[in-house]
Amino acid sequence: MRWIIRLFLLAALVMGVMWFHHVRTHRPSRVEEATKAGILLLGNGSEPATLDPHLASGQPEHLIFHSIFEGLVAPGTDDPDADGPGAAASWTQEKFTTWTFKLQPNGKWSDGMPLTAHDFAYAYQRILTAKLGADYANMLYPLLNAEEYHTGKISDFSQVGVKVIDDQTLRLTLKGPAPYLPSMLKHYSWFPVPKHVIEQHGTMDQRNTKWTRPGNLVGNGAFKLKSWRVNQNIEVECNPHYWDAATVKLNGIVFVPISSPPTEERAFLDGQIHMTLDAPLSKIPGYFASKSPLFHADPLLSVYFYRCNVTKKPFNDVRVRKALALAIDRESLVKNVLRGGQKAATGLTPPGTVKDYQAPDIMKFDPAEARRLLAEAGYSDGKGFPPFEILINTSESHRTLAEAVQAMWKQHLKIPAGVLNQDWGVYLESQRALKFDVCRAAWGGDYLDPTTFLSLWQTNDGNNNTGWSNPQYDALIKQSFVEGDPAKRLAILKEAETLMLNEVPVMPVYWYVHPHLKRLEIKNMLPSILDHRCYKAIELKP
């Protein structure tokens, strides 16, 4: 009996030593240290192409801009898709056509300079200056004469519907009623930019000057740029001059570019980041089955599609484009490949964009009709069809989906498609320059109205990137911006979407959800169908 007691005491002593050694040697993870410091660590997808709000067009930039800039209207603290006060403390409207904004009385730039209505007027003139080449200039087209100024039909900016009443008052006049304008103003294309900094490093219409570098960049958001280590991270810290600085709970945010979802997942599980941007496709079913509190699949107002370069043979033939679209089995893709709750896209505009609007039911799976159209175009059984490539940006999920579509086209049409991978910045430039055959793409809604998905297919729109142009389509979109009757306006937009889908410059594949991993320490980061984030409401609790 005595030897059993001795053995027990010896075991206890060994366990005690091991525990003491663990306490002495255990080092907190990066996430644990960051949580204590109030620093939020976020996976952010690809390395951002720019920190200039007028030159960006992607999600990685969008998620950063919400921390360092703020529009007249901001995401709500209780609902990021609601219209909360931002740089404007309040606003009024007349017939949804004339909007008057009163700025925050203590609004400042992050360098302490006053933020005034003149800064917004300067920003709107800058993005509409054609020489700048802003992809998102069309976002301001609801403004009276904005399109005319951007396209050179008028040269006097004072004729555009932007008027500074005084330093604290800005009036916007639209060419037609737009009840959705507050939702639109939360997009970074409407954010102010600092004239006093931009023109210190160049001119209004110069691209890629040094004004966006750390130490130079000045914003008006809850945070300010602290550092940018390319391909490592972008770090922001609290902006003491922010009008609502007392509300901000975080001390800073670190945006980490990780383009591979499996790598991002490993970083999350290893305690390197608080939240991922995505979840690996292969792991999503398991996360759903486990009901893990760390896994989330939030609704998202976004569509995944393939662009066709209609300036290039054989994709300049609508029959070829229709054949490609009809040979994609979207239901199989969402059930067997994606498996994350996505929905097969029957049109471009996702459900829930606005009440009473439903996308046309055009995108179907009909391989027999696809083969007939391809044969009619001169490629019976795929014979003579030139080899081509599906351009993707670096991502496991994009490659997996492209390979599945590639297999469908080979099975049903017997045509040879390859997959070409490019990094984010190169991929974006290839799209803009039409250096592709078929290109993977996605579009997230920027505001709650169908035009957020439909206006970009207008002729020469900065985000069109297909070479497609149709005067009737252009006319319908322009008509929608001035139509005052809501029902008639939605009918016009549905006619436009039907026309575009029948000509197939793009092939919608699925409507999104947002699968991702988020640690329990994050509080008040709420879902948003527009992917808006109200960073000042977020806090970290161990």
Secondary structure, 3 states (H helix, E strand, C coil): CHHHHHHHHHHHHHHHHHHHHHHHHCCCCHHHHHHHHCEEEEECCCCCCCCCCCCCCCHHHHHHHHHHCCCCEEECCCCCCCEEECCEEEEEEECCCEEEEEECCCCECCCCCECCHHHHHHHHHHHCCHHHCCCCHHHHCCECCHHHHHCCCCCCHHHCCEEEEECCEEEEEECCCCCCHHHHCCCHHHCCCCHHHHCCCCCCCCCCCHHHCCCCCCCCCCEEEEEEECCCEEEEEECCCCCCHHHCCCCEEEEECCCCHHHHHHHHHCCCCCECCCCCHHHHHHHHHHCCCCEEEEEEEEEEEEEECCCCCCCCCHHHHHHHHHCCCHHHHHHHHHCCCCEECCCCCCCCCCCCCCCCCCCCCCHHHHHHHHHHCCCHHHCCCCCEEEEEECCHHHHHHHHHHHHHHHHHHCCCEEEEEECHHHHHHHHHCCCCCEEEEEEECCCCCCHHHHHHHCCCCCCCCCCCCCHHHHHHHHHHHHCCCHHHHHHHHHHHHHHHHHHCCEEEEEEEEEEEEECCCEECCCCCCCCCCCHHHCEECC
